Amino acid sequence: MTIGRHVFNVEVAATTESRNRGLMDRESLAADAGMLFIFDVSRYQSFWMKDTPIALDMAFIRADLTISSIDTMEPLTTMRHKSAEPVPYVLELPAGELARRGIGPGDAVSIKLGR
């Protein structure tokens, strides 16, 4: 997937099982790697980091493929991180990567699924 000129290699979590598992128990993540959560419908999304030992940025993405909001999640916490509006996509990347690349709310996202 791309955001502006930045390319990310993301795993897709599109099933209930894969979304529930997410990036739990991962010890590291490359700067250009992450996970894209795909939901069947737009709704308020809520995530936590209970079993995830690495800090993550979370981009909540609207149906029109623009970033609604971004939140940074601390590892191994049960604090809920919620979208500001209903969204069908959530992107998780290593903490700080979005800011480092100058990516923010309103930026357009391009998602190309497949091999």
Biopython code that builds the backbone (N, CA, C, O; Angstrom):
import numpy as np
from Bio.PDB.StructureBuilder import StructureBuilder

atoms = [
    (1, "MET", "N", (0.839, -1.165, 0.000)),
    (1, "MET", "CA", (0.000, 0.000, 0.000)),
    (1, "MET", "C", (0.881, 1.224, 0.000)),
    (1, "MET", "O", (2.047, 1.159, 0.391)),
    (2, "THR", "N", (0.329, 2.345, -0.438)),
    (2, "THR", "CA", (1.094, 3.576, -0.464)),
    (2, "THR", "C", (0.315, 4.706, 0.210)),
    (2, "THR", "O", (-0.915, 4.751, 0.191)),
    (3, "ILE", "N", (1.077, 5.602, 0.798)),
    (3, "ILE", "CA", (0.537, 6.844, 1.335)),
    (3, "ILE", "C", (1.469, 7.920, 0.787)),
    (3, "ILE", "O", (2.636, 8.003, 1.168)),
    (4, "GLY", "N", (0.934, 8.740, -0.113)),
    (4, "GLY", "CA", (1.792, 9.697, -0.806)),
    (4, "GLY", "C", (2.832, 8.942, -1.608)),
    (4, "GLY", "O", (2.495, 8.082, -2.421)),
    (5, "ARG", "N", (4.096, 9.262, -1.380)),
    (5, "ARG", "CA", (5.181, 8.575, -2.108)),
    (5, "ARG", "C", (5.772, 7.425, -1.302)),
    (5, "ARG", "O", (6.745, 6.804, -1.730)),
    (6, "HIS", "N", (5.194, 7.138, -0.141)),
    (6, "HIS", "CA", (5.728, 6.124, 0.761)),
    (6, "HIS", "C", (5.033, 4.781, 0.543)),
    (6, "HIS", "O", (3.805, 4.690, 0.552)),
    (7, "VAL", "N", (5.841, 3.747, 0.347)),
    (7, "VAL", "CA", (5.327, 2.394, 0.112)),
    (7, "VAL", "C", (5.503, 1.570, 1.383)),
    (7, "VAL", "O", (6.568, 1.578, 2.000)),
    (8, "PHE", "N", (4.439, 0.859, 1.766)),
    (8, "PHE", "CA", (4.477, -0.005, 2.942)),
    (8, "PHE", "C", (4.088, -1.416, 2.530)),
    (8, "PHE", "O", (3.155, -1.608, 1.750)),
    (9, "ASN", "N", (4.801, -2.396, 3.054)),
    (9, "ASN", "CA", (4.480, -3.803, 2.838)),
    (9, "ASN", "C", (3.699, -4.259, 4.058)),
    (9, "ASN", "O", (4.257, -4.425, 5.142)),
    (10, "VAL", "N", (2.404, -4.459, 3.869)),
    (10, "VAL", "CA", (1.553, -4.768, 5.013)),
    (10, "VAL", "C", (0.911, -6.142, 4.876)),
    (10, "VAL", "O", (0.580, -6.598, 3.782)),
    (11, "GLU", "N", (0.751, -6.771, 6.013)),
    (11, "GLU", "CA", (-0.054, -7.981, 6.088)),
    (11, "GLU", "C", (-1.503, -7.532, 6.179)),
    (11, "GLU", "O", (-1.796, -6.466, 6.722)),
    (12, "VAL", "N", (-2.400, -8.338, 5.653)),
    (12, "VAL", "CA", (-3.820, -7.998, 5.688)),
    (12, "VAL", "C", (-4.524, -8.863, 6.723)),
    (12, "VAL", "O", (-4.366, -10.083, 6.753)),
    (13, "ALA", "N", (-5.298, -8.206, 7.564)),
    (13, "ALA", "CA", (-6.132, -8.890, 8.550)),
    (13, "ALA", "C", (-7.588, -8.606, 8.163)),
    (13, "ALA", "O", (-8.134, -7.556, 8.503)),
    (14, "ALA", "N", (-8.205, -9.544, 7.455)),
    (14, "ALA", "CA", (-9.559, -9.332, 6.941)),
    (14, "ALA", "C", (-10.570, -10.314, 7.513)),
    (14, "ALA", "O", (-11.761, -10.217, 7.219)),
    (15, "THR", "N", (-10.111, -11.255, 8.324)),
    (15, "THR", "CA", (-11.030, -12.201, 8.965)),
    (15, "THR", "C", (-11.098, -11.884, 10.450)),
    (15, "THR", "O", (-10.208, -11.224, 10.986)),
    (16, "THR", "N", (-12.137, -12.344, 11.111)),
    (16, "THR", "CA", (-12.268, -12.112, 12.550)),
    (16, "THR", "C", (-11.044, -12.643, 13.283)),
    (16, "THR", "O", (-10.501, -11.968, 14.157)),
    (17, "GLU", "N", (-10.611, -13.839, 12.934)),
    (17, "GLU", "CA", (-9.448, -14.450, 13.597)),
    (17, "GLU", "C", (-8.180, -13.622, 13.401)),
    (17, "GLU", "O", (-7.459, -13.353, 14.362)),
    (18, "SER", "N", (-7.906, -13.215, 12.157)),
    (18, "SER", "CA", (-6.676, -12.451, 11.902)),
    (18, "SER", "C", (-6.741, -11.056, 12.524)),
    (18, "SER", "O", (-5.722, -10.535, 12.977)),
    (19, "ARG", "N", (-7.922, -10.452, 12.551)),
    (19, "ARG", "CA", (-8.054, -9.138, 13.202)),
    (19, "ARG", "C", (-7.869, -9.260, 14.708)),
    (19, "ARG", "O", (-7.251, -8.391, 15.322)),
    (20, "ASN", "N", (-8.393, -10.320, 15.312)),
    (20, "ASN", "CA", (-8.222, -10.519, 16.754)),
    (20, "ASN", "C", (-6.754, -10.765, 17.107)),
    (20, "ASN", "O", (-6.299, -10.338, 18.168)),
    (21, "ARG", "N", (-6.021, -11.434, 16.252)),
    (21, "ARG", "CA", (-4.608, -11.746, 16.501)),
    (21, "ARG", "C", (-3.721, -10.532, 16.251)),
    (21, "ARG", "O", (-2.813, -10.247, 17.031)),
    (22, "GLY", "N", (-3.988, -9.821, 15.165)),
    (22, "GLY", "CA", (-3.220, -8.619, 14.848)),
    (22, "GLY", "C", (-1.725, -8.847, 14.900)),
    (22, "GLY", "O", (-1.223, -9.834, 14.362)),
    (23, "LEU", "N", (-1.014, -7.944, 15.539)),
    (23, "LEU", "CA", (0.446, -8.028, 15.655)),
    (23, "LEU", "C", (0.884, -8.503, 17.042)),
    (23, "LEU", "O", (2.009, -8.244, 17.471)),
    (24, "MET", "N", (-0.006, -9.193, 17.726)),
    (24, "MET", "CA", (0.330, -9.706, 19.059)),
    (24, "MET", "C", (1.572, -10.577, 19.015)),
    (24, "MET", "O", (1.799, -11.312, 18.054)),
    (25, "ASP", "N", (2.366, -10.485, 20.061)),
    (25, "ASP", "CA", (3.566, -11.299, 20.275)),
    (25, "ASP", "C", (4.698, -11.025, 19.286)),
    (25, "ASP", "O", (5.689, -11.755, 19.295)),
    (26, "ARG", "N", (4.590, -10.012, 18.443)),
    (26, "ARG", "CA", (5.696, -9.648, 17.543)),
    (26, "ARG", "C", (6.736, -8.889, 18.343)),
    (26, "ARG", "O", (6.396, -7.980, 19.101)),
    (27, "GLU", "N", (7.975, -9.244, 18.186)),
    (27, "GLU", "CA", (9.070, -8.593, 18.899)),
    (27, "GLU", "C", (9.634, -7.409, 18.125)),
    (27, "GLU", "O", (10.242, -6.517, 18.717)),
    (28, "SER", "N", (9.439, -7.392, 16.805)),
    (28, "SER", "CA", (9.966, -6.299, 15.989)),
    (28, "SER", "C", (9.134, -6.177, 14.714)),
    (28, "SER", "O", (8.359, -7.063, 14.354)),
    (29, "LEU", "N", (9.330, -5.044, 14.054)),
    (29, "LEU", "CA", (8.608, -4.764, 12.819)),
    (29, "LEU", "C", (9.473, -3.814, 12.004)),
    (29, "LEU", "O", (9.922, -2.792, 12.522)),
    (30, "ALA", "N", (9.713, -4.135, 10.742)),
    (30, "ALA", "CA", (10.511, -3.265, 9.871)),
    (30, "ALA", "C", (9.813, -1.915, 9.719)),
    (30, "ALA", "O", (8.594, -1.824, 9.863)),
    (31, "ALA", "N", (10.581, -0.875, 9.429)),
    (31, "ALA", "CA", (10.037, 0.482, 9.312)),
    (31, "ALA", "C", (8.965, 0.596, 8.238)),
    (31, "ALA", "O", (8.060, 1.422, 8.355)),
    (32, "ASP", "N", (9.054, -0.224, 7.191)),
    (32, "ASP", "CA", (8.071, -0.150, 6.108)),
    (32, "ASP", "C", (7.042, -1.275, 6.174)),
    (32, "ASP", "O", (6.338, -1.529, 5.196)),
    (33, "ALA", "N", (6.951, -1.947, 7.310)),
    (33, "ALA", "CA", (6.034, -3.077, 7.461)),
    (33, "ALA", "C", (4.929, -2.738, 8.449)),
    (33, "ALA", "O", (5.080, -1.873, 9.311)),
    (34, "GLY", "N", (3.823, -3.441, 8.299)),
    (34, "GLY", "CA", (2.719, -3.230, 9.217)),
    (34, "GLY", "C", (1.583, -4.180, 8.940)),
    (34, "GLY", "O", (1.754, -5.217, 8.300)),
    (35, "MET", "N", (0.417, -3.806, 9.436)),
    (35, "MET", "CA", (-0.776, -4.621, 9.235)),
    (35, "MET", "C", (-1.949, -3.712, 8.900)),
    (35, "MET", "O", (-2.167, -2.688, 9.548)),
    (36, "LEU", "N", (-2.699, -4.104, 7.879)),
    (36, "LEU", "CA", (-3.908, -3.400, 7.485)),
    (36, "LEU", "C", (-5.109, -4.232, 7.905)),
    (36, "LEU", "O", (-5.278, -5.366, 7.457)),
    (37, "PHE", "N", (-5.934, -3.665, 8.759)),
    (37, "PHE", "CA", (-7.158, -4.318, 9.215)),
    (37, "PHE", "C", (-8.291, -3.862, 8.309)),
    (37, "PHE", "O", (-8.527, -2.665, 8.147)),
    (38, "ILE", "N", (-8.991, -4.828, 7.721)),
    (38, "ILE", "CA", (-10.105, -4.527, 6.828)),
    (38, "ILE", "C", (-11.383, -5.049, 7.465)),
    (38, "ILE", "O", (-11.481, -6.222, 7.827)),
    (39, "PHE", "N", (-12.357, -4.160, 7.594)),
    (39, "PHE", "CA", (-13.651, -4.516, 8.175)),
    (39, "PHE", "C", (-14.720, -4.459, 7.086)),
    (39, "PHE", "O", (-14.575, -3.725, 6.109)),
    (40, "ASP", "N", (-15.787, -5.230, 7.254)),
    (40, "ASP", "CA", (-16.855, -5.315, 6.254)),
    (40, "ASP", "C", (-17.615, -4.004, 6.089)),
    (40, "ASP", "O", (-18.090, -3.693, 4.997)),
    (41, "VAL", "N", (-17.730, -3.238, 7.166)),
    (41, "VAL", "CA", (-18.469, -1.977, 7.122)),
    (41, "VAL", "C", (-17.712, -0.922, 7.936)),
    (41, "VAL", "O", (-16.893, -1.252, 8.794)),
    (42, "SER", "N", (-17.997, 0.330, 7.654)),
    (42, "SER", "CA", (-17.448, 1.412, 8.469)),
    (42, "SER", "C", (-18.152, 1.408, 9.814)),
    (42, "SER", "O", (-19.379, 1.342, 9.896)),
    (43, "ARG", "N", (-17.342, 1.483, 10.873)),
    (43, "ARG", "CA", (-17.878, 1.602, 12.228)),
    (43, "ARG", "C", (-16.778, 2.183, 13.105)),
    (43, "ARG", "O", (-15.621, 2.269, 12.694)),
    (44, "TYR", "N", (-17.150, 2.578, 14.310)),
    (44, "TYR", "CA", (-16.130, 3.035, 15.245)),
    (44, "TYR", "C", (-15.258, 1.833, 15.595)),
    (44, "TYR", "O", (-15.759, 0.791, 16.018)),
    (45, "GLN", "N", (-13.951, 1.991, 15.415)),
    (45, "GLN", "CA", (-13.010, 0.901, 15.690)),
    (45, "GLN", "C", (-12.293, 1.169, 17.013)),
    (45, "GLN", "O", (-12.032, 2.320, 17.365)),
    (46, "SER", "N", (-11.982, 0.105, 17.733)),
    (46, "SER", "CA", (-11.306, 0.216, 19.022)),
    (46, "SER", "C", (-10.247, -0.877, 19.126)),
    (46, "SER", "O", (-10.523, -2.051, 18.878)),
    (47, "PHE", "N", (-9.026, -0.474, 19.499)),
    (47, "PHE", "CA", (-7.901, -1.405, 19.602)),
    (47, "PHE", "C", (-7.202, -1.215, 20.946)),
    (47, "PHE", "O", (-7.304, -0.159, 21.569)),
    (48, "TRP", "N", (-6.482, -2.270, 21.387)),
    (48, "TRP", "CA", (-5.622, -2.194, 22.564)),
    (48, "TRP", "C", (-4.354, -2.962, 22.283)),
    (48, "TRP", "O", (-4.223, -3.583, 21.228)),
    (49, "MET", "N", (-3.411, -2.927, 23.221)),
    (49, "MET", "CA", (-2.081, -3.488, 23.004)),
    (49, "MET", "C", (-1.704, -4.551, 24.042)),
    (49, "MET", "O", (-0.519, -4.780, 24.285)),
    (50, "LYS", "N", (-2.679, -5.186, 24.643)),
    (50, "LYS", "CA", (-2.454, -6.100, 25.761)),
    (50, "LYS", "C", (-1.297, -7.086, 25.534)),
    (50, "LYS", "O", (-0.453, -7.239, 26.417)),
    (51, "ASP", "N", (-1.239, -7.731, 24.419)),
    (51, "ASP", "CA", (-0.209, -8.740, 24.157)),
    (51, "ASP", "C", (0.728, -8.338, 23.022)),
    (51, "ASP", "O", (1.307, -9.200, 22.359)),
    (52, "THR", "N", (0.878, -7.048, 22.797)),
    (52, "THR", "CA", (1.741, -6.557, 21.722)),
    (52, "THR", "C", (2.917, -5.802, 22.341)),
    (52, "THR", "O", (2.732, -4.727, 22.912)),
    (53, "PRO", "N", (4.139, -6.367, 22.230)),
    (53, "PRO", "CA", (5.303, -5.786, 22.912)),
    (53, "PRO", "C", (6.021, -4.660, 22.172)),
    (53, "PRO", "O", (7.048, -4.183, 22.655)),
    (54, "ILE", "N", (5.521, -4.220, 21.025)),
    (54, "ILE", "CA", (6.152, -3.111, 20.311)),
    (54, "ILE", "C", (5.163, -1.952, 20.189)),
    (54, "ILE", "O", (3.970, -2.175, 19.985)),
    (55, "ALA", "N", (5.651, -0.724, 20.312)),
    (55, "ALA", "CA", (4.803, 0.456, 20.163)),
    (55, "ALA", "C", (4.405, 0.608, 18.696)),
    (55, "ALA", "O", (5.199, 0.341, 17.793)),
    (56, "LEU", "N", (3.170, 1.039, 18.475)),
    (56, "LEU", "CA", (2.639, 1.141, 17.124)),
    (56, "LEU", "C", (1.931, 2.463, 16.891)),
    (56, "LEU", "O", (1.328, 3.033, 17.800)),
    (57, "ASP", "N", (2.017, 2.943, 15.647)),
    (57, "ASP", "CA", (1.146, 4.009, 15.171)),
    (57, "ASP", "C", (-0.086, 3.356, 14.581)),
    (57, "ASP", "O", (0.002, 2.295, 13.962)),
    (58, "MET", "N", (-1.218, 3.978, 14.768)),
    (58, "MET", "CA", (-2.460, 3.478, 14.199)),
    (58, "MET", "C", (-3.086, 4.595, 13.379)),
    (58, "MET", "O", (-3.358, 5.677, 13.898)),
    (59, "ALA", "N", (-3.314, 4.332, 12.098)),
    (59, "ALA", "CA", (-3.996, 5.277, 11.223)),
    (59, "ALA", "C", (-5.390, 4.736, 10.946)),
    (59, "ALA", "O", (-5.545, 3.637, 10.413)),
    (60, "PHE", "N", (-6.395, 5.510, 11.310)),
    (60, "PHE", "CA", (-7.784, 5.152, 11.022)),
    (60, "PHE", "C", (-8.106, 5.718, 9.645)),
    (60, "PHE", "O", (-7.932, 6.912, 9.401)),
    (61, "ILE", "N", (-8.577, 4.854, 8.745)),
    (61, "ILE", "CA", (-8.736, 5.237, 7.341)),
    (61, "ILE", "C", (-10.208, 5.147, 6.924)),
    (61, "ILE", "O", (-10.869, 4.127, 7.124)),
    (62, "ARG", "N", (-10.696, 6.238, 6.342)),
    (62, "ARG", "CA", (-12.086, 6.325, 5.886)),
    (62, "ARG", "C", (-12.326, 5.473, 4.634)),
    (62, "ARG", "O", (-11.385, 5.008, 3.991)),
    (63, "ALA", "N", (-13.597, 5.283, 4.308)),
    (63, "ALA", "CA", (-13.984, 4.539, 3.111)),
    (63, "ALA", "C", (-13.474, 5.220, 1.841)),
    (63, "ALA", "O", (-13.240, 4.551, 0.834)),
    (64, "ASP", "N", (-13.299, 6.554, 1.879)),
    (64, "ASP", "CA", (-12.783, 7.260, 0.698)),
    (64, "ASP", "C", (-11.255, 7.193, 0.611)),
    (64, "ASP", "O", (-10.642, 7.865, -0.219)),
    (65, "LEU", "N", (-10.648, 6.371, 1.481)),
    (65, "LEU", "CA", (-9.203, 6.131, 1.519)),
    (65, "LEU", "C", (-8.393, 7.376, 1.865)),
    (65, "LEU", "O", (-7.328, 7.616, 1.295)),
    (66, "THR", "N", (-8.910, 8.164, 2.806)),
    (66, "THR", "CA", (-8.134, 9.242, 3.407)),
    (66, "THR", "C", (-8.003, 8.952, 4.897)),
    (66, "THR", "O", (-8.874, 8.321, 5.496)),
    (67, "ILE", "N", (-6.916, 9.415, 5.481)),
    (67, "ILE", "CA", (-6.671, 9.177, 6.904)),
    (67, "ILE", "C", (-7.553, 10.102, 7.733)),
    (67, "ILE", "O", (-7.520, 11.322, 7.573)),
    (68, "SER", "N", (-8.333, 9.509, 8.612)),
    (68, "SER", "CA", (-9.203, 10.250, 9.510)),
    (68, "SER", "C", (-8.413, 10.791, 10.695)),
    (68, "SER", "O", (-8.466, 11.984, 10.994)),
    (69, "SER", "N", (-7.681, 9.906, 11.367)),
    (69, "SER", "CA", (-6.899, 10.296, 12.541)),
    (69, "SER", "C", (-5.784, 9.285, 12.760)),
    (69, "SER", "O", (-5.786, 8.190, 12.197)),
    (70, "ILE", "N", (-4.830, 9.686, 13.599)),
    (70, "ILE", "CA", (-3.681, 8.841, 13.917)),
    (70, "ILE", "C", (-3.511, 8.828, 15.432)),
    (70, "ILE", "O", (-3.692, 9.847, 16.100)),
    (71, "ASP", "N", (-3.165, 7.671, 15.957)),
    (71, "ASP", "CA", (-2.922, 7.537, 17.394)),
    (71, "ASP", "C", (-1.679, 6.659, 17.566)),
    (71, "ASP", "O", (-1.433, 5.764, 16.758)),
    (72, "THR", "N", (-0.903, 6.915, 18.614)),
    (72, "THR", "CA", (0.250, 6.076, 18.923)),
    (72, "THR", "C", (-0.084, 5.249, 20.152)),
    (72, "THR", "O", (-0.580, 5.770, 21.152)),
    (73, "MET", "N", (0.191, 3.958, 20.068)),
    (73, "MET", "CA", (-0.155, 3.020, 21.131)),
    (73, "MET", "C", (1.114, 2.506, 21.803)),
    (73, "MET", "O", (2.056, 2.077, 21.138)),
    (74, "GLU", "N", (1.118, 2.558, 23.124)),
    (74, "GLU", "CA", (2.233, 2.040, 23.904)),
    (74, "GLU", "C", (2.103, 0.523, 24.046)),
    (74, "GLU", "O", (0.986, 0.010, 24.111)),
    (75, "PRO", "N", (3.218, -0.203, 24.096)),
    (75, "PRO", "CA", (3.161, -1.661, 24.180)),
    (75, "PRO", "C", (2.580, -2.170, 25.502)),
    (75, "PRO", "O", (2.685, -1.536, 26.551)),
    (76, "LEU", "N", (1.965, -3.340, 25.393)),
    (76, "LEU", "CA", (1.498, -4.121, 26.546)),
    (76, "LEU", "C", (0.559, -3.350, 27.472)),
    (76, "LEU", "O", (0.644, -3.475, 28.694)),
    (77, "THR", "N", (-0.336, -2.554, 26.887)),
    (77, "THR", "CA", (-1.305, -1.797, 27.678)),
    (77, "THR", "C", (-2.731, -2.206, 27.297)),
    (77, "THR", "O", (-2.969, -2.760, 26.224)),
    (78, "THR", "N", (-3.654, -1.926, 28.184)),
    (78, "THR", "CA", (-5.065, -2.236, 27.905)),
    (78, "THR", "C", (-5.878, -0.966, 27.630)),
    (78, "THR", "O", (-7.106, -1.015, 27.556)),
    (79, "MET", "N", (-5.195, 0.159, 27.481)),
    (79, "MET", "CA", (-5.890, 1.397, 27.127)),
    (79, "MET", "C", (-6.510, 1.253, 25.735)),
    (79, "MET", "O", (-5.851, 0.799, 24.800)),
    (80, "ARG", "N", (-7.759, 1.636, 25.609)),
    (80, "ARG", "CA", (-8.457, 1.553, 24.322)),
    (80, "ARG", "C", (-8.127, 2.771, 23.457)),
    (80, "ARG", "O", (-8.130, 3.908, 23.930)),
    (81, "HIS", "N", (-7.846, 2.508, 22.195)),
    (81, "HIS", "CA", (-7.596, 3.555, 21.203)),
    (81, "HIS", "C", (-8.733, 3.463, 20.197)),
    (81, "HIS", "O", (-8.886, 2.449, 19.517)),
    (82, "LYS", "N", (-9.530, 4.520, 20.102)),
    (82, "LYS", "CA", (-10.748, 4.485, 19.291)),
    (82, "LYS", "C", (-10.677, 5.475, 18.143)),
    (82, "LYS", "O", (-10.058, 6.535, 18.237)),
    (83, "SER", "N", (-11.334, 5.092, 17.054)),
    (83, "SER", "CA", (-11.430, 5.999, 15.917)),
    (83, "SER", "C", (-12.365, 7.155, 16.253)),
    (83, "SER", "O", (-13.299, 6.996, 17.039)),
    (84, "ALA", "N", (-12.111, 8.317, 15.657)),
    (84, "ALA", "CA", (-12.931, 9.504, 15.891)),
    (84, "ALA", "C", (-14.243, 9.460, 15.116)),
    (84, "ALA", "O", (-15.177, 10.206, 15.410)),
    (85, "GLU", "N", (-14.299, 8.578, 14.127)),
    (85, "GLU", "CA", (-15.482, 8.428, 13.285)),
    (85, "GLU", "C", (-15.515, 6.995, 12.766)),
    (85, "GLU", "O", (-14.515, 6.285, 12.873)),
    (86, "PRO", "N", (-16.634, 6.556, 12.210)),
    (86, "PRO", "CA", (-16.680, 5.198, 11.650)),
    (86, "PRO", "C", (-15.704, 5.063, 10.469)),
    (86, "PRO", "O", (-15.667, 5.912, 9.579)),
    (87, "VAL", "N", (-14.919, 3.984, 10.483)),
    (87, "VAL", "CA", (-13.955, 3.709, 9.411)),
    (87, "VAL", "C", (-13.944, 2.216, 9.094)),
    (87, "VAL", "O", (-14.217, 1.394, 9.970)),
    (88, "PRO", "N", (-13.630, 1.859, 7.847)),
    (88, "PRO", "CA", (-13.533, 0.439, 7.492)),
    (88, "PRO", "C", (-12.109, -0.119, 7.498)),
    (88, "PRO", "O", (-11.920, -1.328, 7.358)),
    (89, "TYR", "N", (-11.096, 0.760, 7.660)),
    (89, "TYR", "CA", (-9.709, 0.331, 7.608)),
    (89, "TYR", "C", (-8.915, 0.923, 8.774)),
    (89, "TYR", "O", (-9.144, 2.055, 9.200)),
    (90, "VAL", "N", (-7.977, 0.121, 9.272)),
    (90, "VAL", "CA", (-7.045, 0.606, 10.290)),
    (90, "VAL", "C", (-5.661, 0.069, 9.916)),
    (90, "VAL", "O", (-5.495, -1.122, 9.653)),
    (91, "LEU", "N", (-4.688, 0.953, 9.897)),
    (91, "LEU", "CA", (-3.316, 0.593, 9.561)),
    (91, "LEU", "C", (-2.448, 0.709, 10.801)),
    (91, "LEU", "O", (-2.469, 1.733, 11.485)),
    (92, "GLU", "N", (-1.682, -0.341, 11.095)),
    (92, "GLU", "CA", (-0.709, -0.308, 12.182)),
    (92, "GLU", "C", (0.696, -0.381, 11.596)),
    (92, "GLU", "O", (1.003, -1.242, 10.772)),
    (93, "LEU", "N", (1.546, 0.552, 12.048)),
    (93, "LEU", "CA", (2.945, 0.631, 11.633)),
    (93, "LEU", "C", (3.796, 0.877, 12.874)),
    (93, "LEU", "O", (3.257, 1.231, 13.923)),
    (94, "PRO", "N", (5.116, 0.697, 12.778)),
    (94, "PRO", "CA", (5.963, 0.998, 13.934)),
    (94, "PRO", "C", (5.744, 2.437, 14.415)),
    (94, "PRO", "O", (5.608, 3.352, 13.603)),
    (95, "ALA", "N", (5.712, 2.630, 15.719)),
    (95, "ALA", "CA", (5.486, 3.955, 16.298)),
    (95, "ALA", "C", (6.495, 4.966, 15.758)),
    (95, "ALA", "O", (7.694, 4.691, 15.694)),
    (96, "GLY", "N", (5.998, 6.126, 15.375)),
    (96, "GLY", "CA", (6.837, 7.207, 14.885)),
    (96, "GLY", "C", (7.018, 7.245, 13.388)),
    (96, "GLY", "O", (7.441, 8.269, 12.850)),
    (97, "GLU", "N", (6.711, 6.155, 12.692)),
    (97, "GLU", "CA", (6.929, 6.108, 11.240)),
    (97, "GLU", "C", (6.067, 7.104, 10.482)),
    (97, "GLU", "O", (6.545, 7.734, 9.538)),
    (98, "LEU", "N", (4.823, 7.259, 10.867)),
    (98, "LEU", "CA", (3.947, 8.189, 10.144)),
    (98, "LEU", "C", (4.460, 9.619, 10.295)),
    (98, "LEU", "O", (4.553, 10.345, 9.305)),
    (99, "ALA", "N", (4.790, 10.029, 11.499)),
    (99, "ALA", "CA", (5.308, 11.381, 11.721)),
    (99, "ALA", "C", (6.649, 11.576, 11.020)),
    (99, "ALA", "O", (6.895, 12.625, 10.426)),
    (100, "ARG", "N", (7.512, 10.570, 11.090)),
    (100, "ARG", "CA", (8.827, 10.662, 10.462)),
    (100, "ARG", "C", (8.711, 10.897, 8.960)),
    (100, "ARG", "O", (9.544, 11.576, 8.361)),
    (101, "ARG", "N", (7.675, 10.332, 8.364)),
    (101, "ARG", "CA", (7.469, 10.458, 6.919)),
    (101, "ARG", "C", (6.544, 11.627, 6.560)),
    (101, "ARG", "O", (6.254, 11.847, 5.384)),
    (102, "GLY", "N", (6.084, 12.366, 7.557)),
    (102, "GLY", "CA", (5.222, 13.515, 7.304)),
    (102, "GLY", "C", (3.807, 13.156, 6.910)),
    (102, "GLY", "O", (3.130, 13.934, 6.237)),
    (103, "ILE", "N", (3.352, 11.980, 7.323)),
    (103, "ILE", "CA", (2.008, 11.504, 6.984)),
    (103, "ILE", "C", (1.049, 11.907, 8.094)),
    (103, "ILE", "O", (1.363, 11.762, 9.275)),
    (104, "GLY", "N", (-0.131, 12.419, 7.710)),
    (104, "GLY", "CA", (-1.090, 12.841, 8.710)),
    (104, "GLY", "C", (-2.525, 12.760, 8.233)),
    (104, "GLY", "O", (-2.788, 12.320, 7.114)),
    (105, "PRO", "N", (-3.459, 13.184, 9.080)),
    (105, "PRO", "CA", (-4.877, 13.180, 8.722)),
    (105, "PRO", "C", (-5.125, 13.920, 7.407)),
    (105, "PRO", "O", (-4.532, 14.965, 7.139)),
    (106, "GLY", "N", (-6.010, 13.353, 6.603)),
    (106, "GLY", "CA", (-6.337, 13.924, 5.298)),
    (106, "GLY", "C", (-5.526, 13.349, 4.161)),
    (106, "GLY", "O", (-5.924, 13.469, 3.003)),
    (107, "ASP", "N", (-4.389, 12.723, 4.461)),
    (107, "ASP", "CA", (-3.568, 12.140, 3.403)),
    (107, "ASP", "C", (-4.289, 10.970, 2.748)),
    (107, "ASP", "O", (-5.004, 10.214, 3.406)),
    (108, "ALA", "N", (-4.086, 10.836, 1.436)),
    (108, "ALA", "CA", (-4.712, 9.769, 0.659)),
    (108, "ALA", "C", (-3.898, 8.478, 0.761)),
    (108, "ALA", "O", (-2.669, 8.496, 0.820)),
    (109, "VAL", "N", (-4.617, 7.373, 0.780)),
    (109, "VAL", "CA", (-4.031, 6.030, 0.887)),
    (109, "VAL", "C", (-4.405, 5.257, -0.369)),
    (109, "VAL", "O", (-5.520, 5.389, -0.874)),
    (110, "SER", "N", (-3.482, 4.455, -0.873)),
    (110, "SER", "CA", (-3.771, 3.563, -1.990)),
    (110, "SER", "C", (-3.541, 2.134, -1.520)),
    (110, "SER", "O", (-2.463, 1.791, -1.033)),
    (111, "ILE", "N", (-4.571, 1.303, -1.675)),
    (111, "ILE", "CA", (-4.487, -0.087, -1.234)),
    (111, "ILE", "C", (-4.608, -0.973, -2.461)),
    (111, "ILE", "O", (-5.584, -0.891, -3.207)),
    (112, "LYS", "N", (-3.609, -1.821, -2.664)),
    (112, "LYS", "CA", (-3.638, -2.792, -3.766)),
    (112, "LYS", "C", (-3.486, -4.176, -3.141)),
    (112, "LYS", "O", (-2.408, -4.538, -2.670)),
    (113, "LEU", "N", (-4.560, -4.935, -3.141)),
    (113, "LEU", "CA", (-4.525, -6.276, -2.566)),
    (113, "LEU", "C", (-4.137, -7.284, -3.635)),
    (113, "LEU", "O", (-4.407, -7.078, -4.818)),
    (114, "GLY", "N", (-3.517, -8.350, -3.228)),
    (114, "GLY", "CA", (-3.124, -9.394, -4.162)),
    (114, "GLY", "C", (-1.675, -9.777, -3.955)),
    (114, "GLY", "O", (-1.011, -9.284, -3.044)),
    (115, "ARG", "N", (-1.206, -10.638, -4.789)),
    (115, "ARG", "CA", (0.162, -11.138, -4.668)),
    (115, "ARG", "C", (1.141, -10.237, -5.335)),
    (115, "ARG", "O", (2.340, -10.514, -5.326)),
]
sb = StructureBuilder()
sb.init_structure("model")
sb.init_model(0)
sb.init_chain("A")
sb.init_seg("    ")
for serial, (resi, resn, name, xyz) in enumerate(atoms, 1):
    if name == "N":
        sb.init_residue(resn, " ", resi, " ")
    sb.init_atom(name, np.array(xyz, "f"), 0.0, 1.0, " ", f" {name:<3s}", serial, name[0])
structure = sb.get_structure()
